[in-house]
Amino acid sequence: MAISSSINAVSNSQSAAAAALQEASETTATTIKEALHGDQQAIRKLAKQQQQEMQPPIRTPEPGVGKAIDYKG
């Protein structure tokens, strides 16, 4: 019985990995369609995308910008 539960665990983890890969590679249009049909994972994915779009981008300063200039030479 332990062997069959191990096989089921491996099978389930492979199925989960395949589902995660499919979810990651699907288009936004597909995600929206799935969300409209009540897919909770698609709804969470769209909410996360929207939250990321609302955050201001992290700005990295250009080299030398904002540095004091030594005019004394």
Biotite code that builds the C-alpha atoms (Angstrom):
import biotite.structure as struc

atoms = struc.array([
    struc.Atom([0.000, 0.000, 0.000], chain_id="A", res_id=1, res_name="MET", atom_name="CA", element="C"),
    struc.Atom([2.927, 2.355, 0.673], chain_id="A", res_id=2, res_name="ALA", atom_name="CA", element="C"),
    struc.Atom([4.206, 1.944, -2.881], chain_id="A", res_id=3, res_name="ILE", atom_name="CA", element="C"),
    struc.Atom([0.872, 2.946, -4.385], chain_id="A", res_id=4, res_name="SER", atom_name="CA", element="C"),
    struc.Atom([0.652, 6.054, -2.181], chain_id="A", res_id=5, res_name="SER", atom_name="CA", element="C"),
    struc.Atom([4.214, 6.981, -3.241], chain_id="A", res_id=6, res_name="SER", atom_name="CA", element="C"),
    struc.Atom([3.264, 6.557, -6.893], chain_id="A", res_id=7, res_name="ILE", atom_name="CA", element="C"),
    struc.Atom([0.195, 8.723, -6.353], chain_id="A", res_id=8, res_name="ASN", atom_name="CA", element="C"),
    struc.Atom([2.305, 11.412, -4.660], chain_id="A", res_id=9, res_name="ALA", atom_name="CA", element="C"),
    struc.Atom([4.763, 11.482, -7.576], chain_id="A", res_id=10, res_name="VAL", atom_name="CA", element="C"),
    struc.Atom([1.927, 11.531, -10.100], chain_id="A", res_id=11, res_name="SER", atom_name="CA", element="C"),
    struc.Atom([0.192, 14.373, -8.267], chain_id="A", res_id=12, res_name="ASN", atom_name="CA", element="C"),
    struc.Atom([3.395, 16.441, -8.074], chain_id="A", res_id=13, res_name="SER", atom_name="CA", element="C"),
    struc.Atom([4.016, 15.922, -11.793], chain_id="A", res_id=14, res_name="GLN", atom_name="CA", element="C"),
    struc.Atom([0.442, 16.988, -12.537], chain_id="A", res_id=15, res_name="SER", atom_name="CA", element="C"),
    struc.Atom([0.866, 20.075, -10.355], chain_id="A", res_id=16, res_name="ALA", atom_name="CA", element="C"),
    struc.Atom([4.115, 20.980, -12.115], chain_id="A", res_id=17, res_name="ALA", atom_name="CA", element="C"),
    struc.Atom([2.502, 20.559, -15.534], chain_id="A", res_id=18, res_name="ALA", atom_name="CA", element="C"),
    struc.Atom([-0.452, 22.710, -14.453], chain_id="A", res_id=19, res_name="ALA", atom_name="CA", element="C"),
    struc.Atom([1.865, 25.413, -13.113], chain_id="A", res_id=20, res_name="ALA", atom_name="CA", element="C"),
    struc.Atom([3.835, 25.439, -16.359], chain_id="A", res_id=21, res_name="LEU", atom_name="CA", element="C"),
    struc.Atom([0.649, 25.701, -18.396], chain_id="A", res_id=22, res_name="GLN", atom_name="CA", element="C"),
    struc.Atom([-0.648, 28.515, -16.174], chain_id="A", res_id=23, res_name="GLU", atom_name="CA", element="C"),
    struc.Atom([2.614, 30.433, -16.473], chain_id="A", res_id=24, res_name="ALA", atom_name="CA", element="C"),
    struc.Atom([2.741, 30.176, -20.246], chain_id="A", res_id=25, res_name="SER", atom_name="CA", element="C"),
    struc.Atom([-0.882, 30.995, -21.084], chain_id="A", res_id=26, res_name="GLU", atom_name="CA", element="C"),
    struc.Atom([-1.805, 34.329, -22.620], chain_id="A", res_id=27, res_name="THR", atom_name="CA", element="C"),
    struc.Atom([-3.535, 37.093, -20.682], chain_id="A", res_id=28, res_name="THR", atom_name="CA", element="C"),
    struc.Atom([-6.620, 36.603, -22.861], chain_id="A", res_id=29, res_name="ALA", atom_name="CA", element="C"),
    struc.Atom([-6.812, 32.941, -21.826], chain_id="A", res_id=30, res_name="THR", atom_name="CA", element="C"),
    struc.Atom([-6.348, 33.880, -18.172], chain_id="A", res_id=31, res_name="THR", atom_name="CA", element="C"),
    struc.Atom([-9.163, 36.440, -18.416], chain_id="A", res_id=32, res_name="ILE", atom_name="CA", element="C"),
    struc.Atom([-11.443, 33.887, -20.067], chain_id="A", res_id=33, res_name="LYS", atom_name="CA", element="C"),
    struc.Atom([-10.714, 31.365, -17.315], chain_id="A", res_id=34, res_name="GLU", atom_name="CA", element="C"),
    struc.Atom([-11.266, 33.995, -14.616], chain_id="A", res_id=35, res_name="ALA", atom_name="CA", element="C"),
    struc.Atom([-14.657, 34.838, -16.102], chain_id="A", res_id=36, res_name="LEU", atom_name="CA", element="C"),
    struc.Atom([-15.566, 31.161, -15.746], chain_id="A", res_id=37, res_name="HIS", atom_name="CA", element="C"),
    struc.Atom([-14.653, 31.226, -12.040], chain_id="A", res_id=38, res_name="GLY", atom_name="CA", element="C"),
    struc.Atom([-11.105, 29.801, -12.133], chain_id="A", res_id=39, res_name="ASP", atom_name="CA", element="C"),
    struc.Atom([-9.699, 30.959, -8.778], chain_id="A", res_id=40, res_name="GLN", atom_name="CA", element="C"),
    struc.Atom([-6.078, 30.567, -9.862], chain_id="A", res_id=41, res_name="GLN", atom_name="CA", element="C"),
    struc.Atom([-6.712, 32.769, -12.906], chain_id="A", res_id=42, res_name="ALA", atom_name="CA", element="C"),
    struc.Atom([-8.448, 35.361, -10.725], chain_id="A", res_id=43, res_name="ILE", atom_name="CA", element="C"),
    struc.Atom([-5.456, 35.460, -8.344], chain_id="A", res_id=44, res_name="ARG", atom_name="CA", element="C"),
    struc.Atom([-3.046, 35.715, -11.287], chain_id="A", res_id=45, res_name="LYS", atom_name="CA", element="C"),
    struc.Atom([-4.932, 38.701, -12.749], chain_id="A", res_id=46, res_name="LEU", atom_name="CA", element="C"),
    struc.Atom([-5.119, 40.392, -9.343], chain_id="A", res_id=47, res_name="ALA", atom_name="CA", element="C"),
    struc.Atom([-1.364, 39.972, -8.902], chain_id="A", res_id=48, res_name="LYS", atom_name="CA", element="C"),
    struc.Atom([-0.689, 41.389, -12.385], chain_id="A", res_id=49, res_name="GLN", atom_name="CA", element="C"),
    struc.Atom([-2.909, 44.372, -11.673], chain_id="A", res_id=50, res_name="GLN", atom_name="CA", element="C"),
    struc.Atom([-1.187, 45.008, -8.347], chain_id="A", res_id=51, res_name="GLN", atom_name="CA", element="C"),
    struc.Atom([2.239, 44.907, -10.007], chain_id="A", res_id=52, res_name="GLN", atom_name="CA", element="C"),
    struc.Atom([1.106, 47.362, -12.688], chain_id="A", res_id=53, res_name="GLU", atom_name="CA", element="C"),
    struc.Atom([-0.085, 49.815, -10.034], chain_id="A", res_id=54, res_name="MET", atom_name="CA", element="C"),
    struc.Atom([3.256, 49.884, -8.216], chain_id="A", res_id=55, res_name="GLN", atom_name="CA", element="C"),
    struc.Atom([5.620, 52.592, -9.392], chain_id="A", res_id=56, res_name="PRO", atom_name="CA", element="C"),
    struc.Atom([8.706, 51.231, -11.112], chain_id="A", res_id=57, res_name="PRO", atom_name="CA", element="C"),
    struc.Atom([11.920, 51.117, -9.133], chain_id="A", res_id=58, res_name="ILE", atom_name="CA", element="C"),
    struc.Atom([14.123, 53.829, -10.556], chain_id="A", res_id=59, res_name="ARG", atom_name="CA", element="C"),
    struc.Atom([17.844, 53.346, -10.558], chain_id="A", res_id=60, res_name="THR", atom_name="CA", element="C"),
    struc.Atom([19.791, 56.587, -10.693], chain_id="A", res_id=61, res_name="PRO", atom_name="CA", element="C"),
    struc.Atom([22.127, 57.233, -13.567], chain_id="A", res_id=62, res_name="GLU", atom_name="CA", element="C"),
    struc.Atom([25.821, 57.232, -12.693], chain_id="A", res_id=63, res_name="PRO", atom_name="CA", element="C"),
    struc.Atom([26.884, 60.639, -11.438], chain_id="A", res_id=64, res_name="GLY", atom_name="CA", element="C"),
    struc.Atom([23.367, 62.050, -11.112], chain_id="A", res_id=65, res_name="VAL", atom_name="CA", element="C"),
    struc.Atom([22.873, 63.733, -7.754], chain_id="A", res_id=66, res_name="GLY", atom_name="CA", element="C"),
    struc.Atom([26.581, 63.623, -6.858], chain_id="A", res_id=67, res_name="LYS", atom_name="CA", element="C"),
    struc.Atom([28.318, 66.721, -5.572], chain_id="A", res_id=68, res_name="ALA", atom_name="CA", element="C"),
    struc.Atom([30.791, 68.284, -7.950], chain_id="A", res_id=69, res_name="ILE", atom_name="CA", element="C"),
    struc.Atom([34.196, 69.307, -6.619], chain_id="A", res_id=70, res_name="ASP", atom_name="CA", element="C"),
    struc.Atom([35.047, 72.566, -8.407], chain_id="A", res_id=71, res_name="TYR", atom_name="CA", element="C"),
    struc.Atom([38.250, 73.079, -6.427], chain_id="A", res_id=72, res_name="LYS", atom_name="CA", element="C"),
    struc.Atom([40.100, 70.616, -8.584], chain_id="A", res_id=73, res_name="GLY", atom_name="CA", element="C"),
])
